[in-house]
Amino acid sequence: MVEDWRDRRKYMQTISTRKRARSQEWFERAQRSLVEGVNSPSRGKAVYNGGPIFVERGQGSQVWDADGNQYVDFMMSFGALIQGHAHPKLVSVASEVMAQGSHFAAATSAEVEAAERFRRMVPSAEAVRFTNTGSEATMLALRLARAHTGRTKFLKFEGHYHGWYDPYLLNAHSHPPGDLGTPENPARIPDSEGIPPATFDDVVLAPWNDVAVLEHIMRRHGHELAAVITEPIMANMGCILPRDGYLQRLRELTREHGAVFILDEVVTGFRYAPGGCQEYYGIQPDISTFGKALGAGFPVGAVAGSRAILDRMRWGPNMVLHYGTFNGHRLTMKVVAANLDLLAADEAYPKLHAIGDAAISGLRDVFRRHNIKAIVQGFGPMFQIYFTERDAIHDYRDYCTHVDTSRYSQFVHSLLDHGVYMTPSNGLHWIISTAHTEADVQKLLEAADQVCGEMA
């Protein structure tokens, strides 16, 4: 792939996408009705210099903005669009369901079929409960763990993001290294105003990817913990892989101390393997949470795991309450079932890994030839670029200390000008969908080559 791209560079030209007058007009109009002109800070001026690009349509791996500029999309709705944009099968399913009635707030065969497919793919899923978002799924997972153990405290890791539920909002953003405290006793830095300080009394905070420190903290607090929640791959600081054996040791420690092991697969679920990272890494969580790729662009979440734990939602005097008018939304469930059928096909995951690995290899080659200090971290369907002198980024503290996020933002803003759509936030990640092709990778590498030439 890389050799093929190098041979063809002289025949390829990126198209300028710098003209964005219509996006700017929409952004000015949006600010009169929406806070900062957007519905999430990750879409606005906090990330995009001068304001966001207004995307109007998508097809496959491509998107078009309000000015008609065409881009190869490597953001894919932060990972939700596992099948790319407007997949013909999903369009057909959604159109058919809309004509029959999209939602009844009643029991339907659609939710049964989606749950059956889900359980066939996820090894730990003895039962599943569908929610409306990944944030809602992680909220429910913690409530279940507390009910199951009779304990209230839980452990979360620095730099991990589990949704915007109050108790999770500690140390999920980067901060100056001097503000972080020690690994054994991290400083507690809330991510939001409006949260009572007492909310965090039940949170044990720990660094991630360090077995020795983890064992020390578990010796001190393990007997108090209802749960330990972790991402299998740290996706809130780009793409930080677990050290060999780390997740397996975490699984052992939670069993030893009677804490529920919650694996947050909202980002990684259905991305690396049919059963997510738990299948890829060979671990068995007590509860796992899902979102993003599960819905292939439709809003949905899920909590799956041990029937003994999930059955605590059965109606009765000591139940765990989880209501929701839109739980098991019929249209979404039909899309989920069709999406999981597509992902169960033999060619889906080999293609995701092959295309992603080609992009990673090619980008490394580009940075090496331009003598730019950057690494590409991850594998297959998800990766991130870090401008750093380090050989690898292993945790939150590495990210806060050694990653030049401003240089990354500059790099991605330049890629946007060359027809590659990606978020300039270094804390997110590059996403490969089943719609991406070798030609898309070649377009990325050509654009990266030109941008690196401008930066060098």
C-alpha positions as CSV (number, residue, x, y, z in Angstrom):
1,M,0.0,0.0,0.0
2,V,2.7,2.5,1.0
3,E,4.9,1.7,-2.0
4,D,1.9,2.0,-4.2
5,W,1.1,5.4,-2.8
6,R,4.6,6.6,-3.3
7,D,4.7,5.5,-6.9
8,R,1.4,7.4,-7.6
9,R,2.1,10.6,-5.7
10,K,3.1,12.6,-8.8
11,Y,-0.3,11.7,-10.4
12,M,-2.4,12.8,-7.4
13,Q,-3.5,16.3,-6.4
14,T,-5.5,17.3,-3.3
15,I,-8.3,19.8,-3.9
16,S,-8.4,23.0,-1.9
17,T,-11.4,23.1,0.5
18,R,-10.5,26.5,2.0
19,K,-13.6,28.4,0.7
20,R,-16.1,28.2,3.5
21,A,-18.2,31.3,3.3
22,R,-21.5,29.4,3.6
23,S,-20.3,27.6,6.8
24,Q,-19.3,30.9,8.3
25,E,-22.8,32.4,7.4
26,W,-24.5,29.4,9.1
27,F,-22.2,29.7,12.1
28,E,-23.1,33.4,12.6
29,R,-26.8,32.5,12.3
30,A,-26.4,29.6,14.7
31,Q,-25.0,31.7,17.4
32,R,-28.2,33.7,17.7
33,S,-30.1,30.5,18.7
34,L,-27.6,28.0,20.1
35,V,-25.0,28.4,22.8
36,E,-21.7,29.0,21.0
37,G,-23.6,28.1,17.8
38,V,-23.4,24.4,18.4
39,N,-24.9,21.6,20.6
40,S,-21.7,20.2,21.9
41,P,-18.4,22.1,22.6
42,S,-16.4,19.6,20.6
43,R,-18.0,21.0,17.4
44,G,-17.4,24.7,18.0
45,K,-14.6,27.3,18.5
46,A,-13.2,25.3,21.3
47,V,-11.8,23.0,18.7
48,Y,-12.2,24.6,15.2
49,N,-10.3,27.8,14.5
50,G,-12.7,30.5,13.3
51,G,-15.7,28.2,13.7
52,P,-16.9,24.8,12.5
53,I,-17.4,23.4,9.1
54,F,-21.1,22.9,8.5
55,V,-21.5,19.4,7.0
56,E,-24.6,19.0,4.8
57,R,-24.5,15.4,3.5
58,G,-22.5,12.2,3.4
59,Q,-22.1,9.1,1.3
60,G,-19.9,6.2,2.0
61,S,-16.5,7.6,3.2
62,Q,-17.2,11.1,1.9
63,V,-18.9,14.3,3.3
64,W,-19.8,17.6,1.7
65,D,-20.0,20.9,3.5
66,A,-22.4,23.8,3.0
67,D,-20.0,25.3,0.4
68,G,-20.0,22.1,-1.7
69,N,-16.4,21.1,-0.6
70,Q,-15.8,17.4,-0.6
71,Y,-13.8,15.6,2.1
72,V,-12.7,12.1,3.0
73,D,-14.2,11.6,6.5
74,F,-12.0,10.0,9.1
75,M,-13.9,11.3,12.1
76,M,-17.1,9.3,11.3
77,S,-19.2,10.9,14.0
78,F,-16.6,10.2,16.6
79,G,-16.8,6.5,15.7
80,A,-20.6,6.1,15.5
81,L,-20.6,5.5,11.7
82,I,-19.1,2.0,11.5
83,Q,-20.7,1.5,8.1
84,G,-19.9,5.0,6.8
85,H,-22.6,7.4,5.6
86,A,-25.9,6.4,4.2
87,H,-25.2,2.7,3.8
88,P,-27.7,1.4,1.3
89,K,-28.9,-1.5,3.5
90,L,-29.4,0.8,6.5
91,V,-31.2,3.4,4.4
92,S,-33.5,0.8,3.1
93,V,-34.3,-0.5,6.6
94,A,-34.8,2.9,8.0
95,S,-37.2,4.0,5.2
96,E,-39.2,0.8,5.5
97,V,-39.6,1.1,9.3
98,M,-40.6,4.8,9.1
99,A,-43.4,3.9,6.8
100,Q,-44.7,1.4,9.3
101,G,-44.3,3.5,12.4
102,S,-40.9,4.4,14.0
103,H,-41.7,4.1,17.7
104,F,-44.5,2.8,19.9
105,A,-43.0,2.9,23.5
106,A,-44.2,-0.7,23.6
107,A,-42.7,-4.2,23.4
108,T,-41.8,-5.0,19.8
109,S,-40.2,-7.9,17.9
110,A,-37.5,-5.4,16.7
111,E,-35.9,-5.2,20.2
112,V,-35.9,-8.9,20.6
113,E,-34.1,-9.4,17.2
114,A,-31.6,-6.8,18.1
115,A,-30.9,-8.3,21.5
116,E,-30.5,-11.8,20.0
117,R,-27.9,-10.6,17.5
118,F,-26.1,-8.6,20.3
119,R,-25.9,-11.6,22.5
120,R,-24.5,-13.8,19.7
121,M,-21.7,-11.3,19.1
122,V,-20.7,-10.2,22.7
123,P,-19.2,-13.1,24.7
124,S,-20.2,-11.7,28.2
125,A,-23.8,-10.7,27.3
126,E,-26.1,-13.1,29.2
127,A,-28.6,-10.3,29.0
128,V,-28.8,-6.8,27.5
129,R,-30.7,-3.6,28.3
130,F,-30.8,-1.0,25.5
131,T,-30.5,2.7,26.5
132,N,-30.5,5.9,24.4
133,T,-26.9,6.9,24.7
134,G,-23.6,5.7,25.9
135,S,-23.7,8.1,28.8
136,E,-27.0,6.6,30.0
137,A,-25.5,3.1,29.7
138,T,-22.6,4.0,32.0
139,M,-24.9,5.6,34.5
140,L,-27.0,2.5,34.6
141,A,-24.0,0.2,34.9
142,L,-22.8,2.0,38.0
143,R,-26.3,1.9,39.6
144,L,-26.4,-1.9,39.0
145,A,-23.0,-2.4,40.5
146,R,-23.9,-0.5,43.6
147,A,-27.1,-2.5,44.0
148,H,-25.3,-5.8,43.4
149,T,-22.5,-5.2,45.9
150,G,-24.2,-3.0,48.5
151,R,-21.2,-0.6,48.3
152,T,-21.2,3.0,47.0
153,K,-17.6,3.8,46.1
154,F,-16.1,3.1,42.7
155,L,-12.7,3.5,41.0
156,K,-12.2,5.5,37.8
157,F,-9.0,6.2,36.0
158,E,-7.4,9.6,35.1
159,G,-8.1,10.6,31.5
160,H,-11.0,8.2,31.0
161,Y,-14.4,9.6,29.9
162,H,-17.6,7.7,30.7
163,G,-20.2,10.3,29.8
164,W,-21.3,13.5,31.5
165,Y,-22.8,11.9,34.6
166,D,-21.7,13.9,37.6
167,P,-19.6,11.3,39.5
168,Y,-17.6,10.5,36.3
169,L,-16.5,14.0,35.7
170,L,-13.1,14.0,37.3
171,N,-9.8,14.4,35.4
172,A,-11.2,13.7,32.0
173,H,-9.5,16.7,30.4
174,S,-5.8,17.4,30.1
175,H,-4.2,19.8,32.6
176,P,-0.7,21.1,33.2
177,P,1.6,18.3,34.6
178,G,2.2,20.3,37.8
179,D,-1.5,20.2,38.7
180,L,-1.9,16.4,38.6
181,G,-0.5,15.4,42.0
182,T,1.3,12.0,42.4
183,P,0.2,8.8,40.8
184,E,-0.5,7.3,44.2
185,N,-2.6,10.3,45.2
186,P,-3.8,12.1,42.1
187,A,-5.2,15.6,42.4
188,R,-9.0,15.6,41.9
189,I,-9.9,18.1,39.2
190,P,-13.6,18.4,38.3
191,D,-14.4,18.7,34.7
192,S,-17.6,20.9,35.2
193,E,-19.1,23.5,37.3
194,G,-22.4,22.8,38.9
195,I,-21.4,19.5,40.6
196,P,-21.6,19.5,44.4
197,P,-18.2,18.6,45.9
198,A,-19.7,15.8,47.9
199,T,-20.6,14.0,44.6
200,F,-16.9,12.9,44.4
201,D,-16.7,11.5,47.9
202,D,-17.5,8.1,46.5
203,V,-14.9,8.3,43.7
204,V,-11.4,6.6,44.0
205,L,-9.2,8.1,41.3
206,A,-6.2,6.2,39.9
207,P,-3.7,6.4,37.1
208,W,-4.2,3.9,34.3
209,N,-1.8,1.4,32.8
210,D,0.4,1.0,35.9
211,V,-0.1,-2.4,37.6
212,A,2.1,-1.6,40.7
213,V,0.1,1.6,41.5
214,L,-3.2,-0.1,40.8
215,E,-2.3,-3.0,43.2
216,H,-1.4,-0.4,45.8
217,I,-4.7,1.5,45.5
218,M,-6.7,-1.7,45.4
219,R,-5.1,-2.8,48.7
220,R,-6.2,0.4,50.3
221,H,-9.7,0.8,48.8
222,G,-10.7,-2.5,47.1
223,H,-12.9,-3.6,50.0
224,E,-15.0,-0.4,49.6
225,L,-15.5,-0.5,45.9
226,A,-18.8,-1.3,44.2
227,A,-17.0,-1.2,40.8
228,V,-14.0,-0.4,38.8
229,I,-14.8,1.2,35.4
230,T,-12.3,1.4,32.6
231,E,-12.0,1.8,28.9
232,P,-10.2,-1.2,27.3
233,I,-8.3,1.3,25.1
234,M,-8.0,4.8,26.4
235,A,-10.0,6.6,23.8
236,N,-10.5,10.0,25.6
237,M,-6.8,10.9,25.1
238,G,-6.6,9.7,21.5
239,C,-5.7,6.1,21.3
240,I,-3.7,4.7,24.2
241,L,-3.3,0.9,24.3
242,P,-3.2,-1.1,27.5
243,R,0.2,-2.5,28.5
244,D,0.5,-6.3,28.1
245,G,-1.4,-8.0,30.8
246,Y,-2.9,-4.9,32.3
247,L,-6.5,-5.5,31.6
248,Q,-6.2,-9.2,32.7
249,R,-4.6,-8.1,36.0
250,L,-7.4,-5.6,36.5
251,R,-9.9,-8.3,36.0
252,E,-8.1,-10.5,38.7
253,L,-8.0,-7.7,41.2
254,T,-11.7,-6.8,40.9
255,R,-12.5,-10.5,41.5
256,E,-10.2,-10.6,44.5
257,H,-11.9,-7.6,46.1
258,G,-15.5,-8.4,45.2
259,A,-15.9,-5.3,42.9
260,V,-17.9,-5.3,39.7
261,F,-15.7,-4.9,36.7
262,I,-17.3,-2.5,34.2
263,L,-15.7,-2.4,30.8
264,D,-16.8,0.8,29.0
265,E,-16.9,-0.2,25.3
266,V,-18.9,2.8,24.1
267,V,-16.1,3.7,21.8
268,T,-14.4,0.3,21.2
269,G,-17.5,-1.9,21.0
270,F,-18.1,-3.6,17.6
271,R,-15.0,-1.9,16.3
272,Y,-12.0,-4.2,16.8
273,A,-13.9,-7.5,16.8
274,P,-17.5,-8.7,16.7
275,G,-17.4,-8.9,20.5
276,G,-15.4,-5.7,20.9
277,C,-12.2,-5.4,22.9
278,Q,-13.3,-7.9,25.4
279,E,-13.2,-10.5,22.7
280,Y,-9.9,-9.1,21.2
281,Y,-8.1,-9.1,24.6
282,G,-9.8,-12.2,26.0
283,I,-11.3,-10.7,29.1
284,Q,-14.7,-11.3,30.7
285,P,-16.2,-8.2,32.4
286,D,-19.1,-8.4,34.8
287,I,-20.9,-5.5,33.0
288,S,-20.0,-3.8,29.7
289,T,-21.4,-0.7,28.1
290,F,-21.8,0.1,24.4
291,G,-22.9,2.9,22.1
292,K,-21.5,4.6,19.0
293,A,-20.8,1.8,16.5
294,L,-23.7,-0.2,17.8
295,G,-26.2,2.2,16.2
296,A,-24.3,2.9,13.0
297,G,-25.3,6.6,13.3
298,F,-28.5,6.3,15.3
299,P,-28.4,7.2,19.0
300,V,-28.3,4.1,21.2
301,G,-26.5,2.6,24.1
302,A,-26.5,-0.8,25.8
303,V,-25.6,-2.4,29.1
304,A,-24.8,-6.1,28.9
305,G,-23.4,-8.7,31.2
306,S,-24.2,-11.2,33.9
307,R,-27.8,-12.1,34.2
308,A,-27.4,-12.1,38.0
309,I,-26.5,-8.4,37.9
310,L,-28.9,-7.3,35.1
311,D,-31.8,-9.2,36.6
312,R,-31.7,-6.6,39.4
313,M,-33.8,-4.5,37.1
314,R,-36.7,-7.0,37.4
315,W,-39.8,-5.3,38.8
316,G,-40.0,-5.6,42.6
317,P,-39.5,-3.9,45.9
318,N,-35.6,-3.9,45.7
319,M,-35.3,-3.3,42.0
320,V,-32.8,-1.1,40.1
321,L,-35.0,1.5,38.3
322,H,-34.4,2.2,34.7
323,Y,-37.2,3.8,32.8
324,G,-37.1,5.3,29.3
325,T,-39.8,6.3,26.7
326,F,-37.3,5.8,23.9
327,N,-35.6,2.6,25.2
328,G,-35.7,0.0,22.5
329,H,-36.8,2.5,19.9
330,R,-38.2,0.5,17.1
331,L,-36.5,2.3,14.2
332,T,-33.2,2.2,16.0
333,M,-33.5,-1.5,16.9
334,K,-34.2,-2.4,13.3
335,V,-31.0,-0.5,12.3
336,V,-29.0,-2.1,15.1
337,A,-30.0,-5.6,13.9
338,A,-29.2,-4.8,10.3
339,N,-25.9,-3.2,11.3
340,L,-24.9,-6.2,13.4
341,D,-25.7,-8.5,10.5
342,L,-23.4,-6.5,8.3
343,L,-20.6,-6.7,10.9
344,A,-21.1,-10.4,11.3
345,A,-20.1,-10.9,7.7
346,D,-16.7,-12.6,7.3
347,E,-15.0,-9.7,5.4
348,A,-16.0,-6.8,7.8
349,Y,-13.2,-6.9,10.4
350,P,-10.3,-8.0,8.1
351,K,-11.1,-5.0,5.9
352,L,-11.4,-2.6,8.9
353,H,-8.0,-3.7,10.2
354,A,-6.3,-3.8,6.8
355,I,-7.4,-0.3,5.7
356,G,-6.5,1.1,9.2
357,D,-3.1,-0.5,9.3
358,A,-2.3,0.8,5.8
359,A,-3.2,4.3,6.9
360,I,-1.1,4.0,10.1
361,S,1.9,2.6,8.2
362,G,1.7,5.3,5.5
363,L,1.4,8.1,8.0
364,R,4.5,6.8,9.9
365,D,6.4,6.8,6.6
366,V,5.3,10.4,5.8
367,F,6.5,11.7,9.2
368,R,9.7,9.8,9.0
369,R,10.6,11.2,5.5
370,H,9.9,14.7,6.6
371,N,11.8,14.2,9.8
372,I,8.9,15.3,11.9
373,K,8.8,14.1,15.5
374,A,5.4,12.4,15.6
375,I,4.1,8.9,16.3
376,V,0.9,7.1,15.1
377,Q,-0.5,5.0,17.9
378,G,-3.1,2.3,17.7
379,F,-4.0,-0.4,15.2
380,G,-6.6,-1.3,12.7
381,P,-9.9,0.6,12.9
382,M,-8.8,3.4,15.4
383,F,-5.6,5.3,15.9
384,Q,-4.2,8.7,16.8
385,I,-1.3,10.9,15.9
386,Y,0.8,12.5,18.6
387,F,3.5,15.2,18.0
388,T,6.0,14.1,20.6
389,E,9.6,13.1,21.2
390,R,8.4,10.0,23.0
391,D,8.3,6.5,21.4
392,A,4.8,5.9,22.9
393,I,2.2,7.6,25.1
394,H,1.1,5.2,27.8
395,D,-1.3,7.2,30.0
396,Y,-2.9,10.5,30.9
397,R,0.2,11.9,32.5
398,D,2.3,11.1,29.4
399,Y,-0.4,12.9,27.3
400,C,-0.5,16.0,29.5
401,T,3.3,16.2,29.7
402,H,4.7,15.1,26.4
403,V,2.1,15.7,23.6
404,D,2.0,18.9,21.6
405,T,-1.7,19.3,21.1
406,S,-1.3,22.7,19.4
407,R,0.9,21.3,16.7
408,Y,-1.7,18.5,16.1
409,S,-4.5,21.1,15.8
410,Q,-2.4,23.0,13.2
411,F,-1.8,19.8,11.3
412,V,-5.4,18.8,11.2
413,H,-6.6,22.3,10.3
414,S,-4.2,22.1,7.3
415,L,-5.6,18.7,6.4
416,L,-9.1,20.1,6.4
417,D,-7.9,22.6,3.7
418,H,-6.7,19.6,1.6
419,G,-10.0,17.7,1.8
420,V,-9.5,15.4,4.8
421,Y,-12.2,15.8,7.4
422,M,-11.1,15.2,11.0
423,T,-11.5,16.8,14.4
424,P,-8.5,19.0,15.4
425,S,-8.9,17.7,19.0
426,N,-6.0,15.5,19.9
427,G,-8.0,13.8,22.6
428,L,-10.2,12.1,20.0
429,H,-9.2,9.5,17.3
430,W,-9.1,8.6,13.6
431,I,-11.8,6.2,12.7
432,I,-11.9,3.6,9.9
433,S,-15.3,2.5,8.6
434,T,-16.3,-0.4,6.3
435,A,-16.8,2.3,3.6
436,H,-13.2,3.4,3.6
437,T,-11.0,2.2,0.7
438,E,-7.4,2.2,-0.4
439,A,-8.1,5.3,-2.5
440,D,-9.2,7.1,0.7
441,V,-5.9,6.1,2.4
442,Q,-4.0,7.4,-0.6
443,K,-5.8,10.7,-0.4
444,L,-5.0,11.0,3.3
445,L,-1.3,10.2,2.7
446,E,-1.0,12.7,-0.2
447,A,-2.6,15.4,1.9
448,A,-0.4,14.6,4.9
449,D,2.7,14.7,2.7
450,Q,1.8,18.2,1.5
451,V,0.9,19.4,5.0
452,C,4.2,18.0,6.4
453,G,6.1,19.8,3.7
454,E,4.4,23.0,4.7
455,M,5.1,22.4,8.4
456,A,8.8,21.2,8.1
